[in-house]
Amino acid sequence: MSIALGCDHGGYGLKLEIIKYLEAQGIAYKDFGCRSLDSCDYPEYARAAAEAVASGECETGIVICTTGIGISITANKVKGIRCALCSDTVSARLTREHNDANMLALGAGIVGTNLALGIVDAFLHTEFSEEEKHRRRVTKIAALEDELLN
């Protein structure tokens, strides 16, 4: 498993904590930035991480900004990305089980480190259910995306 990581300055500290978690779990990652607390714009980092997931370079991705809202909106602009903004472990589990989300967005100013790591753990260790109704719905999402983006 390889995880694409992206953040802005508001998510930088939490990204460092997530990197520690990934390294302790032996999970590979690719860091698309940012690399400091200097003010920056999240769209470039969200796009880079999302494109890595969409291309298959990385299996999944985690993007972080202060609220998680802007960075998730940006990631979802990349064709093939289903990025879910989660602030609890139940949503993280269900977005994988039901929606086959391939990216997770977090708001560093919304969730603390311990909760964020629990959300990451739930997201990374939950598989898509493959239940027919969920497969059908994810297929419809992809078809809608194809229709609207082409």
C-alpha positions as CSV (number, residue, x, y, z in Angstrom):
1,M,0.0,0.0,0.0
2,S,1.3,3.5,-0.9
3,I,-0.4,6.6,0.4
4,A,-0.3,10.0,-1.3
5,L,0.0,12.9,1.2
6,G,-0.8,16.5,0.6
7,C,-1.4,19.5,2.9
8,D,-1.2,23.2,3.2
9,H,0.4,25.1,6.1
10,G,-2.7,24.6,8.3
11,G,-2.4,20.8,7.9
12,Y,1.4,20.5,8.1
13,G,1.7,19.6,11.8
14,L,-1.0,16.9,11.5
15,K,0.7,15.6,8.3
16,L,3.9,15.1,10.3
17,E,1.9,13.1,12.9
18,I,0.3,11.0,10.2
19,I,3.8,10.3,8.7
20,K,5.0,9.0,12.1
21,Y,1.9,6.7,12.2
22,L,2.5,5.4,8.7
23,E,6.1,4.8,9.4
24,A,5.3,2.9,12.6
25,Q,2.8,0.8,10.6
26,G,5.3,0.1,7.8
27,I,3.0,1.8,5.3
28,A,4.7,3.5,2.3
29,Y,3.8,7.0,1.4
30,K,4.7,9.8,-1.0
31,D,4.6,13.3,0.3
32,F,3.5,15.9,-2.2
33,G,3.9,18.8,0.2
34,C,3.7,21.3,1.6
35,R,7.0,21.1,3.6
36,S,6.7,24.0,6.1
37,L,4.4,26.2,8.1
38,D,4.9,29.0,5.6
39,S,1.5,30.2,4.1
40,C,0.7,28.4,0.9
41,D,-2.3,27.4,-1.3
42,Y,-3.8,24.0,-0.8
43,P,-5.0,23.4,-4.4
44,E,-1.5,22.6,-5.7
45,Y,-0.9,19.9,-3.0
46,A,-4.4,18.5,-3.2
47,R,-4.1,18.2,-7.0
48,A,-0.7,16.5,-6.9
49,A,-1.9,13.9,-4.3
50,A,-5.2,13.3,-6.1
51,E,-3.4,12.9,-9.5
52,A,-1.1,10.3,-7.9
53,V,-4.1,8.3,-6.7
54,A,-6.1,8.7,-9.9
55,S,-3.1,7.5,-12.0
56,G,-2.4,4.5,-9.8
57,E,0.9,5.8,-8.6
58,C,-0.5,5.6,-5.0
59,E,-3.3,3.4,-3.8
60,T,-5.0,6.0,-1.7
61,G,-4.4,9.5,-0.4
62,I,-4.8,11.7,2.6
63,V,-5.1,15.5,2.3
64,I,-5.2,18.0,5.1
65,C,-5.9,21.7,5.6
66,T,-7.3,23.6,8.5
67,T,-10.9,22.6,7.9
68,G,-10.5,19.9,5.3
69,I,-13.2,21.5,3.2
70,G,-11.2,23.3,0.5
71,I,-8.6,20.6,0.1
72,S,-11.4,17.9,-0.3
73,I,-13.2,20.1,-2.8
74,T,-10.0,20.4,-4.8
75,A,-9.1,16.7,-4.7
76,N,-12.6,15.8,-5.9
77,K,-12.0,17.9,-9.1
78,V,-9.6,15.2,-10.3
79,K,-11.3,12.6,-12.4
80,G,-11.6,9.3,-10.6
81,I,-11.2,10.7,-7.1
82,R,-13.8,10.1,-4.3
83,C,-12.4,12.1,-1.5
84,A,-14.3,12.1,1.8
85,L,-13.9,14.7,4.5
86,C,-14.2,12.8,7.8
87,S,-14.1,14.0,11.4
88,D,-15.0,10.7,13.1
89,T,-14.1,7.1,12.7
90,V,-17.5,5.8,11.8
91,S,-17.7,8.1,8.8
92,A,-14.1,7.0,7.8
93,R,-15.1,3.4,8.0
94,L,-18.4,3.8,6.1
95,T,-17.0,5.9,3.4
96,R,-14.7,3.1,2.5
97,E,-17.3,0.3,3.0
98,H,-20.1,2.1,1.1
99,N,-18.5,4.7,-1.2
100,D,-15.2,3.1,-2.0
101,A,-13.6,6.5,-1.2
102,N,-10.0,6.5,-2.4
103,M,-8.9,9.6,-0.5
104,L,-9.5,11.0,3.0
105,A,-9.5,14.7,3.9
106,L,-8.9,15.9,7.4
107,G,-9.3,19.3,9.1
108,A,-6.4,19.8,11.4
109,G,-8.2,22.6,13.1
110,I,-11.3,20.4,13.6
111,V,-9.9,17.1,14.8
112,G,-7.1,16.6,17.3
113,T,-4.1,14.3,16.6
114,N,-5.5,11.3,18.5
115,L,-8.9,11.4,16.7
116,A,-7.2,12.1,13.4
117,L,-5.0,9.0,13.7
118,G,-8.0,6.9,14.6
119,I,-9.8,8.2,11.5
120,V,-6.7,7.4,9.4
121,D,-6.5,3.9,10.9
122,A,-10.2,3.3,10.2
123,F,-9.9,4.6,6.6
124,L,-6.8,2.6,5.8
125,H,-7.9,-0.7,7.3
126,T,-11.5,-0.8,5.9
127,E,-12.2,-2.5,2.6
128,F,-15.0,-1.7,0.2
129,S,-17.9,-4.0,1.0
130,E,-18.5,-5.1,-2.6
131,E,-22.1,-5.4,-1.7
132,E,-24.2,-5.1,-4.9
133,K,-26.0,-1.9,-3.9
134,H,-22.8,-0.2,-3.0
135,R,-21.1,-1.3,-6.3
136,R,-24.1,-0.1,-8.2
137,R,-24.0,3.3,-6.5
138,V,-20.2,3.8,-7.0
139,T,-20.7,2.8,-10.7
140,K,-23.4,5.5,-11.0
141,I,-21.0,8.1,-9.4
142,A,-18.3,7.2,-12.0
143,A,-20.8,7.3,-14.9
144,L,-22.1,10.7,-13.7
145,E,-18.5,12.0,-13.5
146,D,-17.8,10.7,-17.1
147,E,-21.0,12.4,-18.4
148,L,-20.2,15.7,-16.7
149,L,-16.5,15.9,-17.4
150,N,-16.6,14.8,-21.0
